[in-house]
């Protein structure tokens, strides 16, 4: 069987938000049920940086594979998928887009189960790729009434707002400050690379759901540790990954609730409209393999033995 090759342009053209969210929801639930094997990430020290691997085995889909990325020079990521029945390499995806859309789709799954019902007023801190894919995926599962976005550079927030309104069709405007963006929101998305908190826990209103995407260890964290004390529930997609960081997570891992348990109906997240909920996105291993498999299913098969999709 020919190996399928995909790059960022293929991912953008072929992977819609609904497909991505469904694939992530299925993989997270399967992990909870024990049919997805997802060990903690492995880091190979290269001197001045690491080559990082996350691997997964999707037993029901009979697929396994890995994602590799570096912290050395910011090289392109690679996802490889094998067919577990015959050991044949099925697909290679290179570039950053698959990983970003995977993270966005997982965030949408968390928001779907934890945010209050009804149209959502959304605040976003950050105007990069991760902030974009969070909003892109969210729109596949919930109605969004309005988006406010704040960024370290105001011109980036303005550009993000214009793009969201034009490409996603959602009413979006740049906020003057982070506080303006996150106060009195139904959902707050924090997607920065900041090593220090970009907001105050007191700015988060009762009833808000928060997705935190960026740094989240004791020495580098984009949201304050006090946020966990304000929240009734702190969710994560992988407690094993949260516990596997080189240094401790800013939130107590033992107190986190597994997102898969919520999807399975074993845990209730929101029991009242004024509860604050938090999702700490750490990246469940194997979800990249699941999303790459979904990409393959969405793409026509090439006629040549090895070709770009």
N, C-alpha and C positions, 0 to 999 in steps of 0.2 A: 504494500500500500504506500502511495507517495506521502512524503513528509509535507505537511502544510506549513508554510512560512508566512508570518504576518508582521507588519510593522505598525507604527503609530497611526499612519494614515488609514490602514485597514481597520484598525480598532475604532477610530472615529467614524468611519463610513458604515461599519457593519454591526456595531454593538450598541443597540438602543438601551435606554434606561430601564424600561420594563423588563427586558430580557436579563439585564445585569442584576436587578433587584431580585427577580425570581430565582436566579442561579445562586445568589448569596443566601437567600432565605432557606432554600433547600439544603445547601451545604452546612449552614449553621445548625439547622435542626438535625441533620444526619450526624453531625459531630456529637450532639447531645445524646442521640440514640445509639452511638457507638459504631456507626458504619463509615465514619471518616476518621482516619488516623492522622493526627496533627501534632507532632512533637514540637517542643520549643525550638526557636531559631538557633542556628549554629553559626558562630563567628570564627573565621580564620584570620588570624592576625597577620597583616602584610607589612607591618612596620609603618606607622603614621596613618593607618587606617585598616579597615577590615573588608573581607569579602564575606557577605552574609547570605546564608541559605535558609529558606523555609521550604519544607517538604510536606507532601500530603498523599494519602492513599484513599481514593474514593472507591470503596469496595462495591457498592451497588452499581456504579457506573463502570466498574472494571478499568479504572484509570489511576495512574500515579505520576508524580512528577515533582518539580521543584521550581522555586523562583530564586534567582541570584541577583544581588545588587551590592554595590560597594560604598564604603565611606571614605575612600581614598581620593578619588578625583571626580566623582559624580558621573561615572560611566553609564552607558545604557544598560537597562535591566534585561534579564533574559528569563523567560518561563519556558520550561520543557515539559511535554506531556507524553507519556508512554501508555500503550495499550497493555493492560495487565494480563490479557488472555494469551498473547503471543510474544510480548516483549518488544513489539515494534514501536519505534519512535513515531508518534502520531502528529505532533505539532511543535513548532517553535515560535514564540512571540518575543520580539525584541523592541525595546523602547520603554518609555515611562507611562504611556497612556493606559495600558491595561491595569497596572497597579493603582493608579489614581482612580480609575472608574470602579475598581474593586472596593477601594476604601469608601468612595462615595456611596456605593450601593449598600455596603454594610451599615453605614451611617443612616441611610434611609430606612433600613429594616428596624434599627433601634428606635428611630424617631417615630416610625409607624406604630409601634407597640407602646411607646412611653409618652408621647405628646398628648395633650388634651384633644378631645374630638372637635371637629369643626374646622372651618377655614383658619389657616395659620398666619400669624404675623411673625415674620422671621427676622432675626438680627444676625449678621455675619461679621466676624472680626477676621480680617485677612482677605486678600483679593487675588490669591494665586490659584494654581491648578486645583489644589485640594479643596479650597473654598468653592470653586466652580463645580466640581463633580459632586459635592455634597448637595448643592442646590439642584443640579441636573437630575440626580437620582431621586431626590425628595419629591419632585414634581410628578414622578411616576406613581406615587402612592397617596399623596395628599394634595388638597387644594391649598394654594398659597395666596393669601390676600394681598400681602405687601412684604417687601424686603428692604431693610436698611443695611447698608454695608459700610464698614469703617476699615481703614488701612493706615499703616504708618505713613505712607505717601498719599495725600488726598487725591492726586491725579489718578492713581491706580484704582481707588474706590469709584471715582467718576467713570473710568473706562469700564470697570466691572458692571456698574449699574446700567450703563448704556448697552453693553453687550447682552446682559440678562434680559432687558426689556425687548431688545431686537430679536435675539435668537431663541429665547425661551418663552417669550410672551408673558412675562410676569412683571408686575409693577415694582420697580426697583429704583431706589435713589441713594445717593451717598449721604452718610451721616457726618455731622461736624466732628463728633468725638466718639470714642468707643462707648462711653457711658450712654450717649444718645442712641447708639445702635442696639444696645442690649437691654435697656430698661423697658419694662412693660411689653415683653415679647412672649409669644407662646413657645417659640423655639429659638435657641441661640446656638450658633455654630462658631466654634473657635478653631481656626485653621491657620496657624502662624508657625514660624520657626523661632519664636522668642524664647529666650532662656529665663526670662522673668515674667511674672504674671502681667497680662495686658488688661485685666479688669479686676474689679473689687467684687468679692462674693456678695456684698450687700446690694449691688446693682441688680442682682437677679431676683426678679419678682416671684412671689408665690405662684405656683402652677406652671412655671417655665421648665421646659426640658432643654438640657445643654448637651451638645456633642462636642467633645474636645478631641482634636485630631493630632496636634503637634506635640512638642516635648512634654514629658510627664514623669520625669524622675526627680529625686529629691534635690539634685543640684541644678536641674534645668526643667522648668515647667511653665507653660503658658497660662495656666489658671492657678489660682491660689489653693493651697491645701484646705483652707477653710470652706471651700465649696462643698466638700464631702460632708461637713458638719451641718450644712444648710439643707442637704439633700436627704430625702427619705430612702432613696435607692440609688446605688452606683452600679451601673451595668458595665459589662465588658464582653467582647466577643471571644476572649480566650484568657482564662485565669492563668493557664500555663505560660502563655507568652508574657502576661503582665508580671509574673513572678520571675521570668527568665531574663530580664534586663540586667546589664552589667552592674547596675546599682539599684537600690530599692525604688519602687514606684511611689509616687507622691501620695496615692491613696492606699489604704490598707487592702491588700489583695484578698485576704481571707474574708473580708466583709463584702466583697463584690458579688453581684448576682450574674450568673451566666446567661447571656442572651438566648442561648439555645433552650434553656429551661423555661424561659418566658414563652418562646414560640411553641414549646410542647405543652403549655398550659399548666406546668408544674408550679409556677410562681406568678403571682399577680404583681404588676409593677405599680400601677396607679389606682389607688382606692379612693382618692378624693381629688377635687379640682385644684386645690391649693398646694399640692405636694410638688416639691422640686425634685426632678430626676436628672441624673447625669449618666452619659454614656462615654466611657473611656475606650477609644478605638486603639487597639494594639495590633490587629492583623492576625486573624485566625489562619494558621498555616493550612494549606490545601485549598483555600478559597481562590487563589490565583489559578490553580489547576482547574477548578470547577468553572471559572470564568473563561479560561482559554478553551475548555471543552464546549462551552456555550457559543463562543465565537466560531469554532469549527462548524458547529451545527447550523449557524446562521450564514455560512459562506458556501458558495458553489464549489464543487470539487474541480481542481485543475485537471486538464487532460494529460499534461506531461508528468513525468515521474517525480520531479522536484520543481516546484514553481511557487511564485508568490501569489497569495490569494487575491 
